[in-house]
Amino acid sequence: MLALLQRVSEAAVVVDGETVGAIGRGLLVFVCAERGDTEAEGRLILDKLAKCRIFYDDAGKMNRSLLDVAGGLLIVSQFTLAADTRSGTRPSFTRAAPSDEGRRLYDALVADTRARYADRLAAIETGRFGADMAVRLVNDGPVTIWLHQPPVTHVPTPRPT
């Protein structure tokens, strides 16, 4: 799974002239499910983005997470993150999960986010999967972070203590 985090002072998604999601200070996150991804990759991406220390502390250092600042989170699906541009000038999107699988994984990520963090964040908003979206943002910093969580192939079994 791929995610592109942007620290924002505000962000909104507009579809057909209607604002479908908007936040103030927080993170705008573009996500893309790749072929072979499962909910496990979504959970790992969610853990990383919620705890990524990219907000300033009182000393002016990037030392606080989205959870620490109780910011907003705007999650937008974007299959083009999986673009392969190694050959020619037309990107290939074969690494992206098929639309129905991508939607299922996106919906699972959003549901997991709401279940785990609704009481700790100012807002959890989304774009609209598969729609032609206009994304408006004020990038704060700018701070933009790329996260890639390859498919989980083996989860170690905990040893008894």
TORKOL-4160 file (C-alpha; in steps of 0.2 Angstrom, whole numbers, padded with zeros to 4 digits, m for minus):
161
<pt num="1" X="0000" Y="0000" Z="0000"/>
<pt num="2" X="0006" Y="0017" Z="m0004"/>
<pt num="3" X="0002" Y="0034" Z="0005"/>
<pt num="4" X="0007" Y="0051" Z="0002"/>
<pt num="5" X="0006" Y="0062" Z="0018"/>
<pt num="6" X="0004" Y="0081" Z="0017"/>
<pt num="7" X="0004" Y="0091" Z="0033"/>
<pt num="8" X="m0009" Y="0105" Z="0030"/>
<pt num="9" X="m0017" Y="0120" Z="0038"/>
<pt num="10" X="m0033" Y="0116" Z="0029"/>
<pt num="11" X="m0039" Y="0104" Z="0015"/>
<pt num="12" X="m0055" Y="0100" Z="0006"/>
<pt num="13" X="m0061" Y="0088" Z="m0007"/>
<pt num="14" X="m0074" Y="0094" Z="m0020"/>
<pt num="15" X="m0085" Y="0083" Z="m0031"/>
<pt num="16" X="m0097" Y="0090" Z="m0044"/>
<pt num="17" X="m0096" Y="0107" Z="m0034"/>
<pt num="18" X="m0100" Y="0099" Z="m0017"/>
<pt num="19" X="m0087" Y="0098" Z="m0003"/>
<pt num="20" X="m0087" Y="0080" Z="0002"/>
<pt num="21" X="m0073" Y="0081" Z="0015"/>
<pt num="22" X="m0064" Y="0095" Z="0024"/>
<pt num="23" X="m0052" Y="0098" Z="0038"/>
<pt num="24" X="m0042" Y="0111" Z="0047"/>
<pt num="25" X="m0024" Y="0108" Z="0053"/>
<pt num="26" X="m0019" Y="0090" Z="0051"/>
<pt num="27" X="m0015" Y="0078" Z="0037"/>
<pt num="28" X="m0021" Y="0075" Z="0019"/>
<pt num="29" X="m0017" Y="0057" Z="0015"/>
<pt num="30" X="m0018" Y="0051" Z="m0003"/>
<pt num="31" X="m0018" Y="0031" Z="m0003"/>
<pt num="32" X="m0017" Y="0018" Z="m0016"/>
<pt num="33" X="m0019" Y="m0001" Z="m0014"/>
<pt num="34" X="m0007" Y="m0011" Z="m0024"/>
<pt num="35" X="m0010" Y="m0029" Z="m0031"/>
<pt num="36" X="m0008" Y="m0041" Z="m0017"/>
<pt num="37" X="m0012" Y="m0029" Z="m0003"/>
<pt num="38" X="m0023" Y="m0034" Z="0012"/>
<pt num="39" X="m0031" Y="m0025" Z="0027"/>
<pt num="40" X="m0014" Y="m0029" Z="0036"/>
<pt num="41" X="m0005" Y="m0016" Z="0025"/>
<pt num="42" X="m0018" Y="m0003" Z="0028"/>
<pt num="43" X="m0017" Y="m0006" Z="0047"/>
<pt num="44" X="0002" Y="m0004" Z="0046"/>
<pt num="45" X="0001" Y="0012" Z="0035"/>
<pt num="46" X="m0012" Y="0019" Z="0047"/>
<pt num="47" X="m0001" Y="0016" Z="0062"/>
<pt num="48" X="0013" Y="0025" Z="0054"/>
<pt num="49" X="0004" Y="0040" Z="0048"/>
<pt num="50" X="m0005" Y="0042" Z="0065"/>
<pt num="51" X="0011" Y="0042" Z="0074"/>
<pt num="52" X="0023" Y="0050" Z="0062"/>
<pt num="53" X="0031" Y="0065" Z="0071"/>
<pt num="54" X="0029" Y="0079" Z="0059"/>
<pt num="55" X="0021" Y="0092" Z="0069"/>
<pt num="56" X="0031" Y="0105" Z="0079"/>
<pt num="57" X="0033" Y="0104" Z="0098"/>
<pt num="58" X="0035" Y="0119" Z="0109"/>
<pt num="59" X="0054" Y="0120" Z="0105"/>
<pt num="60" X="0050" Y="0121" Z="0086"/>
<pt num="61" X="0056" Y="0103" Z="0082"/>
<pt num="62" X="0045" Y="0091" Z="0072"/>
<pt num="63" X="0042" Y="0080" Z="0087"/>
<pt num="64" X="0023" Y="0078" Z="0088"/>
<pt num="65" X="0011" Y="0066" Z="0079"/>
<pt num="66" X="m0006" Y="0069" Z="0072"/>
<pt num="67" X="m0013" Y="0060" Z="0088"/>
<pt num="68" X="m0002" Y="0072" Z="0099"/>
<pt num="69" X="m0010" Y="0087" Z="0091"/>
<pt num="70" X="m0027" Y="0080" Z="0089"/>
<pt num="71" X="m0027" Y="0086" Z="0071"/>
<pt num="72" X="m0039" Y="0082" Z="0057"/>
<pt num="73" X="m0037" Y="0068" Z="0044"/>
<pt num="74" X="m0043" Y="0068" Z="0026"/>
<pt num="75" X="m0041" Y="0052" Z="0017"/>
<pt num="76" X="m0042" Y="0052" Z="m0002"/>
<pt num="77" X="m0040" Y="0037" Z="m0014"/>
<pt num="78" X="m0028" Y="0040" Z="m0028"/>
<pt num="79" X="m0023" Y="0025" Z="m0039"/>
<pt num="80" X="m0011" Y="0035" Z="m0049"/>
<pt num="81" X="0002" Y="0034" Z="m0034"/>
<pt num="82" X="0005" Y="0017" Z="m0042"/>
<pt num="83" X="0011" Y="0024" Z="m0058"/>
<pt num="84" X="0026" Y="0015" Z="m0066"/>
<pt num="85" X="0035" Y="0028" Z="m0077"/>
<pt num="86" X="0051" Y="0018" Z="m0080"/>
<pt num="87" X="0047" Y="0015" Z="m0099"/>
<pt num="88" X="0040" Y="0028" Z="m0111"/>
<pt num="89" X="0030" Y="0043" Z="m0107"/>
<pt num="90" X="0013" Y="0035" Z="m0103"/>
<pt num="91" X="0012" Y="0029" Z="m0085"/>
<pt num="92" X="0007" Y="0011" Z="m0082"/>
<pt num="93" X="m0005" Y="0008" Z="m0068"/>
<pt num="94" X="m0004" Y="m0011" Z="m0067"/>
<pt num="95" X="0003" Y="m0011" Z="m0050"/>
<pt num="96" X="m0013" Y="m0003" Z="m0043"/>
<pt num="97" X="m0026" Y="m0015" Z="m0036"/>
<pt num="98" X="m0041" Y="m0018" Z="m0047"/>
<pt num="99" X="m0055" Y="m0005" Z="m0044"/>
<pt num="100" X="m0066" Y="m0017" Z="m0033"/>
<pt num="101" X="m0052" Y="m0023" Z="m0023"/>
<pt num="102" X="m0045" Y="m0005" Z="m0021"/>
<pt num="103" X="m0062" Y="0001" Z="m0015"/>
<pt num="104" X="m0063" Y="m0013" Z="m0002"/>
<pt num="105" X="m0046" Y="m0009" Z="0005"/>
<pt num="106" X="m0049" Y="0009" Z="0005"/>
<pt num="107" X="m0066" Y="0007" Z="0014"/>
<pt num="108" X="m0057" Y="m0005" Z="0026"/>
<pt num="109" X="m0044" Y="0008" Z="0030"/>
<pt num="110" X="m0057" Y="0022" Z="0033"/>
<pt num="111" X="m0067" Y="0011" Z="0044"/>
<pt num="112" X="m0052" Y="0005" Z="0054"/>
<pt num="113" X="m0047" Y="0024" Z="0056"/>
<pt num="114" X="m0064" Y="0029" Z="0062"/>
<pt num="115" X="m0065" Y="0014" Z="0074"/>
<pt num="116" X="m0047" Y="0017" Z="0081"/>
<pt num="117" X="m0045" Y="0036" Z="0081"/>
<pt num="118" X="m0062" Y="0045" Z="0080"/>
<pt num="119" X="m0061" Y="0050" Z="0098"/>
<pt num="120" X="m0043" Y="0056" Z="0097"/>
<pt num="121" X="m0044" Y="0067" Z="0081"/>
<pt num="122" X="m0053" Y="0083" Z="0077"/>
<pt num="123" X="m0060" Y="0075" Z="0061"/>
<pt num="124" X="m0059" Y="0060" Z="0050"/>
<pt num="125" X="m0065" Y="0065" Z="0032"/>
<pt num="126" X="m0063" Y="0057" Z="0015"/>
<pt num="127" X="m0064" Y="0060" Z="m0003"/>
<pt num="128" X="m0076" Y="0049" Z="m0014"/>
<pt num="129" X="m0068" Y="0033" Z="m0021"/>
<pt num="130" X="m0067" Y="0033" Z="m0040"/>
<pt num="131" X="m0074" Y="0051" Z="m0042"/>
<pt num="132" X="m0066" Y="0065" Z="m0052"/>
<pt num="133" X="m0061" Y="0076" Z="m0036"/>
<pt num="134" X="m0054" Y="0093" Z="m0034"/>
<pt num="135" X="m0042" Y="0093" Z="m0019"/>
<pt num="136" X="m0039" Y="0110" Z="m0012"/>
<pt num="137" X="m0025" Y="0112" Z="0001"/>
<pt num="138" X="m0013" Y="0123" Z="0010"/>
<pt num="139" X="0002" Y="0113" Z="0013"/>
<pt num="140" X="0010" Y="0118" Z="0029"/>
<pt num="141" X="0029" Y="0118" Z="0028"/>
<pt num="142" X="0028" Y="0111" Z="0015"/>
<pt num="143" X="0029" Y="0094" Z="0023"/>
<pt num="144" X="0026" Y="0079" Z="0012"/>
<pt num="145" X="0031" Y="0062" Z="0016"/>
<pt num="146" X="0030" Y="0046" Z="0006"/>
<pt num="147" X="0025" Y="0029" Z="0014"/>
<pt num="148" X="0026" Y="0012" Z="0006"/>
<pt num="149" X="0021" Y="m0003" Z="0015"/>
<pt num="150" X="0025" Y="m0019" Z="0004"/>
<pt num="151" X="0013" Y="m0033" Z="0006"/>
<pt num="152" X="0015" Y="m0042" Z="0022"/>
<pt num="153" X="0021" Y="m0060" Z="0017"/>
<pt num="154" X="0025" Y="m0067" Z="0035"/>
<pt num="155" X="0019" Y="m0061" Z="0052"/>
<pt num="156" X="0030" Y="m0069" Z="0065"/>
<pt num="157" X="0022" Y="m0079" Z="0078"/>
<pt num="158" X="0025" Y="m0072" Z="0096"/>
<pt num="159" X="0035" Y="m0083" Z="0107"/>
<pt num="160" X="0028" Y="m0088" Z="0124"/>
<pt num="161" X="0035" Y="m0079" Z="0138"/>
